[in-house]
Amino acid sequence: MSNIVLTVDVREGTGKGAARAARREDLVPGVLYGGKLGPVSINLRGNEVRKALLTGNFLSNMMELDHEGKRQSVIARDIQFHPISDKVMHVDLFRVDEDSKINVEIPVRFVNEGASPGMKRGGVLNIVRHDVELLVPAGKIPDFIEADLTGLDIGDSVHISAIKLPEGATPTITDRDFTVATLQGSRAVLTAADEDAAEGEAADGEAAEGGDEA
C-alpha cells in the first residue's frame, strides 16, 4: 500500500451543479463504490489529490480515505482531467482490502539489454505491450514487472511466461502465452546480412565456375 491518505467528505448534492460548486472551492468531486456498501458521492481536497498524483502511485496502489477519523482502503478506478487545463475534474474510487484481488495495468521494465546478443548486433526491441494487465491482491500491487533480455537474439520474442510475476499475481489473459516484446533486426543489420549473403552466393558461384573450367 502507498502512503497516500485523502480526506473525504460526503457530497450532499448530486449532478453537474453540485460538482461545479465543489470545484469552485478547490474540491474534486468523485464517487466511492464497491464492496458491500452502495455508491456514495464524495468530495476530495484538491491539493491532496494533486500531491497524490505527483507520487505516480495514484492509479496503481491502494490508498486510504479519511472520513472524520475513520479509514477506508480504496484504489482509484478512473480519473478525469479538463481537456485544456489538465485540472482534475472527477475521480472514481473503489473500496478494497489488502486481500481483494483486482485487475491492474502494470508497467513492464526491460532489463539486461547489454546481455542480449541481438541488441549488441544493433537489433531493435519492438515493445508489443508497455503494460500488462494482472489480477493481483490489492495490498501487493507491484510498481512494475521485469522482462529479462539476457540471451535474446534477433528474431526472438519475450512471452509473458518468461516474466516472473509477483506472488499471487496472474495475467488476466489466460488463453495464450502472449507476446510482450520481440527483437527485430534494424535496417542496417538486415542490409549487412543481405550483403553478406550476396557475397557468399557470389563466392559460391565463382567457385563453381572455376570447377567447370577445370
C-alpha positions as CSV (number, residue, x, y, z in Angstrom):
1,M,0.0,0.0,0.0
2,S,1.2,3.5,-0.7
3,N,1.3,6.2,2.0
4,I,-1.4,8.3,0.3
5,V,-4.2,9.4,2.6
6,L,-7.0,11.5,1.2
7,T,-9.5,13.5,3.3
8,V,-13.0,12.8,2.1
9,D,-16.4,14.4,2.7
10,V,-19.8,13.1,1.6
11,R,-21.3,15.3,-1.1
12,E,-24.9,16.1,-0.3
13,G,-25.9,17.3,-3.8
14,T,-25.6,15.4,-7.0
15,G,-25.4,16.4,-10.6
16,K,-23.4,18.9,-12.5
17,G,-24.4,21.9,-10.4
18,A,-23.1,20.3,-7.2
19,A,-19.9,19.2,-8.9
20,R,-19.3,22.7,-10.3
21,A,-19.8,24.2,-6.8
22,A,-17.3,21.7,-5.3
23,R,-14.7,22.6,-7.9
24,R,-15.1,26.3,-7.2
25,E,-14.0,25.5,-3.6
26,D,-10.9,23.5,-4.9
27,L,-12.6,20.2,-4.2
28,V,-12.6,17.3,-6.5
29,P,-16.0,15.5,-6.9
30,G,-16.0,11.8,-7.1
31,V,-17.8,8.5,-6.4
32,L,-16.9,5.8,-3.9
33,Y,-18.3,2.4,-4.8
34,G,-17.6,-1.4,-4.4
35,G,-17.8,-3.8,-1.6
36,K,-20.9,-4.4,0.4
37,L,-21.9,-0.7,0.5
38,G,-23.6,1.3,-2.2
39,P,-22.1,4.1,-4.2
40,V,-21.5,7.4,-2.3
41,S,-20.9,10.8,-3.9
42,I,-17.8,12.4,-2.3
43,N,-15.6,15.4,-2.4
44,L,-11.8,15.2,-2.1
45,R,-9.4,18.1,-1.3
46,G,-7.9,19.4,-4.5
47,N,-4.4,20.0,-3.0
48,E,-4.3,16.4,-1.6
49,V,-5.3,14.9,-5.0
50,R,-2.6,17.0,-6.9
51,K,0.0,15.9,-4.4
52,A,-1.0,12.3,-4.7
53,L,-0.8,12.4,-8.5
54,L,2.8,13.7,-8.2
55,T,3.8,10.4,-6.5
56,G,3.0,8.4,-9.6
57,N,1.1,5.9,-7.4
58,F,-2.4,7.3,-7.6
59,L,-3.7,4.9,-10.2
60,S,-1.6,1.8,-9.3
61,N,-1.7,1.4,-5.5
62,M,-4.1,1.2,-2.6
63,M,-4.8,4.5,-0.8
64,E,-6.7,5.4,2.3
65,L,-9.6,7.7,2.7
66,D,-10.0,9.6,5.9
67,H,-13.6,10.4,6.8
68,E,-13.9,12.0,10.2
69,G,-11.1,9.9,11.6
70,K,-12.3,6.6,10.1
71,R,-10.1,5.0,7.4
72,Q,-11.2,3.1,4.3
73,S,-8.8,1.4,1.8
74,V,-9.5,2.2,-1.8
75,I,-8.0,2.1,-5.3
76,A,-8.6,4.7,-8.0
77,R,-10.5,3.3,-10.9
78,D,-10.8,6.4,-13.1
79,I,-9.7,10.0,-13.1
80,Q,-10.9,12.7,-15.5
81,F,-9.0,15.8,-16.4
82,H,-10.0,19.0,-18.0
83,P,-9.1,18.8,-21.7
84,I,-7.3,22.2,-21.7
85,S,-6.2,23.0,-18.2
86,D,-5.5,19.4,-17.1
87,K,-7.3,20.2,-13.8
88,V,-8.7,17.1,-12.1
89,M,-12.4,17.1,-12.7
90,H,-13.6,13.8,-11.2
91,V,-12.4,10.5,-9.7
92,D,-13.9,7.1,-9.2
93,L,-12.7,5.2,-6.1
94,F,-13.3,1.5,-5.4
95,R,-13.4,0.0,-1.9
96,V,-10.9,-2.8,-1.3
97,D,-9.0,-4.6,1.4
98,E,-5.5,-6.0,1.2
99,D,-6.7,-9.4,0.1
100,S,-9.1,-8.2,-2.5
101,K,-8.0,-9.2,-6.0
102,I,-8.3,-6.5,-8.6
103,N,-7.3,-6.0,-12.3
104,V,-4.5,-3.5,-12.6
105,E,-2.3,-2.4,-15.6
106,I,1.3,-2.9,-14.5
107,P,4.2,-1.3,-16.5
108,V,6.9,-3.6,-18.0
109,R,10.5,-2.7,-17.4
110,F,13.1,-4.3,-19.8
111,V,16.4,-5.2,-18.2
112,N,19.9,-6.6,-19.2
113,E,20.0,-5.2,-22.7
114,G,23.7,-5.5,-22.6
115,A,23.4,-9.3,-22.2
116,S,21.4,-9.6,-25.4
117,P,23.4,-10.7,-28.4
118,G,20.8,-9.3,-30.7
119,M,20.9,-5.9,-29.1
120,K,24.7,-5.9,-29.3
121,R,24.4,-6.5,-33.1
122,G,22.2,-3.5,-33.5
123,G,18.8,-5.1,-33.1
124,V,15.7,-3.1,-32.2
125,L,13.4,-4.0,-29.4
126,N,9.8,-3.9,-30.5
127,I,7.7,-3.5,-27.4
128,V,4.3,-5.0,-28.0
129,R,2.9,-4.3,-24.5
130,H,4.3,-1.5,-22.4
131,D,1.8,-2.6,-19.7
132,V,0.4,-5.9,-18.8
133,E,-3.0,-6.3,-17.0
134,L,-2.7,-8.5,-13.9
135,L,-5.0,-9.9,-11.3
136,V,-3.3,-9.1,-8.1
137,P,-4.0,-8.7,-4.4
138,A,-4.8,-5.0,-3.7
139,G,-2.2,-4.9,-1.0
140,K,0.6,-6.2,-3.2
141,I,0.4,-4.2,-6.4
142,P,3.8,-4.1,-7.9
143,D,5.2,-0.8,-9.3
144,F,6.5,-2.8,-12.4
145,I,7.4,-6.2,-13.7
146,E,10.7,-7.0,-15.3
147,A,11.4,-8.6,-18.7
148,D,14.9,-10.0,-18.8
149,L,16.6,-9.7,-22.3
150,T,19.6,-11.9,-21.4
151,G,20.4,-14.2,-24.3
152,L,17.8,-12.6,-26.6
153,D,18.8,-12.7,-30.3
154,I,17.3,-11.1,-33.4
155,G,14.1,-12.9,-34.2
156,D,13.4,-14.0,-30.6
157,S,10.4,-12.9,-28.5
158,V,9.6,-12.3,-24.9
159,H,6.4,-14.0,-23.8
160,I,4.5,-13.5,-20.5
161,S,5.6,-17.0,-19.4
162,A,9.2,-15.8,-19.3
163,I,8.4,-13.0,-16.9
164,K,8.5,-13.7,-13.2
165,L,5.3,-12.3,-11.6
166,P,4.8,-11.3,-8.0
167,E,3.3,-13.8,-5.6
168,G,-0.4,-14.1,-6.1
169,A,-0.4,-12.3,-9.4
170,T,-1.7,-13.8,-12.6
171,P,-2.3,-12.4,-16.1
172,T,-5.9,-11.6,-17.0
173,I,-5.3,-13.1,-20.4
174,T,-5.2,-16.9,-19.8
175,D,-5.9,-18.5,-23.1
176,R,-2.5,-17.9,-24.7
177,D,1.2,-17.2,-23.9
178,F,1.0,-13.7,-25.3
179,T,4.0,-11.7,-26.6
180,V,5.3,-8.8,-24.7
181,A,8.2,-7.8,-27.0
182,T,10.2,-9.0,-30.0
183,L,13.8,-8.3,-31.1
184,Q,13.9,-7.2,-34.7
185,G,16.9,-6.5,-36.9
186,S,17.5,-2.9,-37.7
187,R,17.7,-1.8,-41.4
188,A,21.5,-1.6,-41.1
189,V,21.7,-5.1,-39.6
190,L,19.4,-6.5,-42.2
191,T,21.3,-4.8,-45.0
192,A,24.6,-6.1,-43.8
193,A,23.2,-9.6,-43.6
194,D,21.8,-9.3,-47.1
195,E,25.2,-8.1,-48.3
196,D,27.0,-11.0,-46.6
197,A,24.5,-13.5,-48.1
198,A,25.1,-11.9,-51.6
199,E,28.8,-12.1,-51.2
200,G,28.6,-15.7,-50.1
201,E,26.4,-16.6,-53.1
202,A,28.9,-14.8,-55.4
203,A,31.8,-16.7,-53.9
204,D,30.0,-20.0,-54.3
205,G,29.2,-19.1,-58.0
206,E,32.8,-18.2,-58.7
207,A,34.0,-21.4,-57.1
208,A,31.5,-23.4,-59.2
209,E,32.6,-21.7,-62.4
210,G,36.2,-22.4,-61.6
211,G,35.4,-26.0,-61.1
212,D,33.7,-26.2,-64.5
213,E,36.7,-24.8,-66.3
214,A,38.9,-27.3,-64.7
